[in-house]
């Protein structure tokens, strides 16, 4: 956190914090003449916003059942990036999704493509939000870029959020950001600020798999000779952030060790992970290893994750999904993020990590050495054996 003109910001580079701090200072002066809106008494339409990545949106779903309990007659919509829409397709608390593809969070295409997608989706979201006339919106992102300017310009009556990503002067209620707690509890703080009664231990991410998704996952596993109720370990060795990857030999070592116990090993991933899986499977026997690495529909992949006895992976979405579904999970954690805030949120999650003096560094691209990923196979296997999955 960097303090500028008495306000705290989530930036790594001080110059960006100063720029946003100056914008906020000017905005605070100008908008102080307008005053803040009063919290609406009759909330008919709510717009929840989380415009960043899949794992972040999954964590954000923890707010939905509690908002619905507090406002049972309200329509709840969700503002998200297009890449996260499938996460909410079967969510029973979401009526409709609105997409805004922020160029900073969009991982698809060239910079020009992402900027163009940002502009087009911003305009479309602006029109949709303005037409709906939402009584209440909660921006669940505490970092830059957030959706606060979009929500304000679109005419939302009452906006709640954190000012730590900038534009706090546009909020009707700015919530104090607490350091050292999990992101799920930051979300809890936001909904508590508008009077939603929720205990910290009651709040959990939510992902619902359709019956069709469950059946397709079952059929996929059956085609690989894994029957219903049969134990298997699902390993997801890839990540969108290459700095968080583990070494190939390490994966080979733990797979060979786990195979000795007789349990089946299933390797998975998307199209970007095919090269990693091929490297893991090279120069060795593939007996006892099932490879389902391919771009699976999300709910099919979730069905496989739910049926797994144990999931082993990196600091990425699949481990967050496994924890949300209640599958025992072992995570090889880099030193980029703080696990106290960002670890998968569940009851049976084991973290394997080094603790160099530079961690957590919060550097989006890590560093050249990445000594925080010098994790030994023995350390991973120790967590596997302590995880409650057998």
Secondary structure, DSSP 8 states (H G I E B T S, - for coil): -EEETTEEE--SSHHHHHHHHHHHHHHHHHHTTT------SS--EEEEE--S-HHHHHHHGGGHHHHHHHTTTSEEEEEE-GGGGGGGTT-TT-SEEEE---TTT--SS-HHHHHHHHHHHHHHHHHHHHHHT-SEEEE---SSS-SHHHHHHTT-S-EEE-STTS-GGG-SEE----SSS-HHHHHHHHHHTTT----GGG--------HHHHHHHHHHHHHTT--TT--EEEEE---SSGGG---HHHHHHHHHHHHTTT-EEEEE--GGGHHHHHHHHTTS--TTEEE--S---HHHHHHHHHH-SEEEEESSHHHHHHHHHT--EEEEE-SSS-HHHHS--SSSEEEEE---TT-S---TT--SS-GGG---HHHHHHHHHHSS--
